[in-house]
């Protein structure tokens, strides 16, 4: 590991709703599943036989969903074999550094922005799939997340400033951004700061940091008092996945347990994100959410879409706040379709 210094489209293909929303079914295929264990990065994967997917039930002839033989509510989706990566620690202002991994290659770059509950380790389902599809795939941990050093809060850059530094240090010209949950606010902040650097923007399961009073009231009304004290897996993973794949939940929790470092702090943003700010974005945007997302349900995603010029929306079925982990086959298909269009 080395140190290195006018309104547009509102719907994609297969639109099914009034606002161009495409509903993606669950799916599964691939080699043996791996779960993240120990303290390694993406290379620290051990074969376990857990996964995420959905098996359909047969009709029992009486108008009810029945099954033949033992009930199998959730078929594993294996984690693909990871491709080799180069790891870096990118220095950032204030004595911090960002741990990142990079599959390399000459393809269009895709930078993955992790959720607040995760880190650069959160993408084992996406890393090899994107790389083998021809994209140079990059993931990193923000300050205070696994493998990175937060540095001095008084001298730190903004979150989008850090991403800009990382892109420059890795020699990225224009690239795609794909973000999950809290990473969505980072992505929007960067899009507002450096729109000329982005080919496209994908935001999954994110409230996006929108600060308008009507939106913050709506968002707060979705979750009861004390919600933040509930187990993180209840907050962020859908019930089908929690009930159907306890080993997958354990693997996700292992990443979460390693995610925050002792020196973590709340980093600043370059912009106040408002409806008016979103309306200035001219690049292609894709919004994805799970149908069981307690933070950003489909109706909220449609509301956000109204304030974007060139946008399509997708709902991943049987998924909560982390559809990239819970339903990776559908999520990856949705992302790759969008990237190949832009």
N, C-alpha and C positions, 0 to 999 in steps of 0.2 A: 504494500500500500504506500503510495508516494504522495508528497505534497505537490500541488500544482498551483503555481502562482495564477333614401326612400325605404320602406319596409321590405323585408325580404321574405324568404321561404318560411312558412310556419309549420311545415310537416315533412316528414321523410317518407321513404317508401313504405308501403303497407300501413298507411294511416288508418286509424280505426275510430277516432273520436272527433268531436267538433273542432278541437284545437290541434289537430294533427298529431295525436298521441298514438304511438305504436306500443302495443303490449307484447313483451317478449316472453315466451314460455321457457320453462326450465328445460335443461338438456344435460346429457352427460356422455362422455366418452374419453378414452385415453389410457395411458399406462398406469402402473400402480401409484396410488396416492402417497404423498409424503407430508409429514407435519413438521413444522419448525420446532426444534428442541434446543436446549442448551443455550450458549451465549454466542453462537456464530452468526454470520450474516446469511445471505441467500444460499451459500454453499452448505450451511449447517442444516441439512435436511435428512430425516431418517424415515425409512419406509414404515408405515403403520397400517394402512388399509382403512383410513377414514376418509370421508369426503362429503360432498354436498350435491344433491340432485333430487329429482322427484320422479317417482314411478306412478303411472296412472292406474286408477282402479277400474275394474270391469263392472259393468252394470249387472246387478243381480236379478234383473227382470221384474223387479217390483218398484221401479222408479227410485231406487236408492243406489248409492255407490257401493258396490261390493267388491270383494277380492277373492281370487281363487287361491286356496292354500294360505300359508302364513302371510299376514299383512306386512308389506314392505313399504312404509310411508316415504322412505328417502333412500335413493340409490346413490352411492358415493360417486363423486366426480374426482378422479385422480389428479394430483398435482403433476404437471408434465416435468420431465427431466429438465433441469435448469441448464442454460447455455453458459459457457465461460464468460466471466466479466472481469474488467479491470476496476479495482477499487482505488479511490482517492480520498484524501482529506483536503478540501478546498478552503484556504484561509479566507476569513471574512472580517470586516471591521470590528475593532474592539477586542482582538485577541481570540475570537471564536474560530471554529472550523466546522465544515459540513462534511460528514461522511457520505460518500456517494458511490454507486456502482454504475458501470457503463458497459453495455454489450459491444459497443464499437460498431464498425462497419460504415458503409457509404450511404446507407438508406436515410430517409428523412428522420430526424430525431423526434422522439416522443419523450417528454419529461413527465414523470408520475409524481403527484403531490399527495402525500399520505394523510389519512384522517388524524384527528387529535388523539385518538385512542391507539394509534399505531406509530410506525416509523418507516424508514426505508426498507424494513423487512416485510412490509405488508403486501408485497406484490408477487409472491411465488407463482400464482396462477397466471399472471400477465407477462412476466419477464420473458419466458421462452416463446410464448405464443406470438407476441409482438415481434421479437427478434427473428423468429423463423418466417414471419410474414414479410420480412425485409426492412423492418424499421430499426434504427439505432435507438435502443431503449435505455433510459436513464432513470434511476430512482435515487433519492437522497433523503437524509433525515434533517429536518429543520433544527435550529438551535434548541438545545434542551431535549432532543430526542435521541434515541439509541445511536451510539457511535459518534455523535457530534459533540462539540464543545460550545457552550453558550457564550462564554466570554463576558465582557463588562457591559451590563445593561446601559450604562450612561453613554457608551461609545458605539453601541451596536447600530447597524443599519436597519432599515425597515425589512419586513419579510420579503417584499418584492425586490428591494435592493439586493438582498442576499441572493435571490434567484437570478437576478441580472448578473451579479458577479460570477455565480456558478456557470451560467451560460457562456459568458465571455471566457472564463478559464478553460472550459471544455471545447472552445472553438465553435460554438453553435451560432449559426447565422439566424435562420428562421426555423422555428420548431413548433410542434404540437404540444399543448398542455392538456393533461388528463388528471383531474383532481377528485378526491373523495372527501366528503364531509368538511372538516375544518380546512382542508387543503383548498376547498372551493373559494374561500375568501382570499387566500393567497393568490390563487389563479386570477380572480377578478382584479385584485389590486395590481398585479403585474400587467394584465391586459390594458388597464387604464393608464399605466405608466409607460409601457413599451409596446403599443399595439403593432408597431412595425416589425417586431421580432416574432410574432405569432402567426402560424398558418391556420390554426383552429383552436377552439377551446371546448373541452368536455368537462362538465361538472356533474358529479354523481352524489346524490344524497346529501345535499348541502343547503343550509339556510343562507349561505353566501354573504353573511355579514351586513345585510341590508338594514339601514338604520332609520328609515321612515317610520313615524309613530304608528301608522295604521298597520304596517307589517309587523313591527315588534309586538304590538298588542295581539295580533292574530297568532303569531308564533308562540308567545307565552301562554295563550289560551289552550294550546294543544296538549300541554303537559302539566300535571297537577303539582301543587306544592310538595316538596320532598322528592320529586322525580330524580334529581341529581344524586340523591343518596341511595337509590336503588342499585342493585348489581349492574355493572357496566354491560354485561352480556344481555341483560334484560333490556337495557336502554337501546342497545345498538344492533342486536341480532333478532331476526324475526322468529316468531314462535314455531313455525314449521322447521326451521333449521335447528333451533335449540332442542326441540323434542326429537328430531330425526337424526341428528349427528353429534352426539355428546363429545366424541373424540375430536371432531372438527372444531367445536366450541373450545375445547381445551387447548388446541393448537393456536387458535385466535387469541385466547387469554394469555398464552405464553408470550406472544409478541407484545401484547398490551402491558404485561408485567415488566418487560424490558424497555418499554417505550420512553419513559420519562427519566431524565438524569437529575442528579442532585442539584445541579446548577441552573435548572430550567427557570425561565421567567417569561412573563407575557410580553411579547415583542410588538412593536408598533407597526402601523400600516401607513402607506404613503397617501392614501385617499380615504375619505369618508364615502362609503358605498351607499348610494341612494338610487331611487328609481330613475331620477334624471341622469345620474352617472351611467347606469346600465344602458340607457337609451342612446348614449353616444357611441357604444361599441358597434363597429361595423363588420367585425370578423365573424366567420361562421361559428355558431355556438350550438352545442348539444347538451341537453339536460336529461339526466337519467335519475330515476328513483325506484325504490322498491315499493311494492303495493302495501307492505306492512311497516313502512318507515314512520317512526313516531316523531321525527323532527321535520321531515319534509315529505309529507304524503303527496300523492299525485295532484290533488287539487291545488296545493301550494306551488308545485312545480309549474302548473298551468298558469297560475297568477304571475309568477316570475317571467314566464315566456312572453307574456303580453308586453313586457318592457324591453324586449330584445328585438333587434331588427331582422337578423338572419338566424332563425332558431328552429330546431326540431326537438321534440320531447319523446321520451320512451319510459315505459313502466316495465320493470322486471317483476314477474309474478313470483310469489312464494319467497319474498326477500324483504329484509328490513333495511337498516341504515347502511349496511355494507354489502350491497349486491355483488360487488367485484369479488368478494370472498364466498358469499353464500350461494350465488348462482353464476359462477365464473364463465361457463360455456355461453350463456345468453349475454352476459355483460361483455365478454370479449368479442362476440359476434357483432354486437351493437357498436362497440368502439371501432373495430376494424372496418366495418362498413362505412362509417363516417369518415375515418382517416383516409380511406381509399377514394372518397369523393372530393377530398380537399388537399 
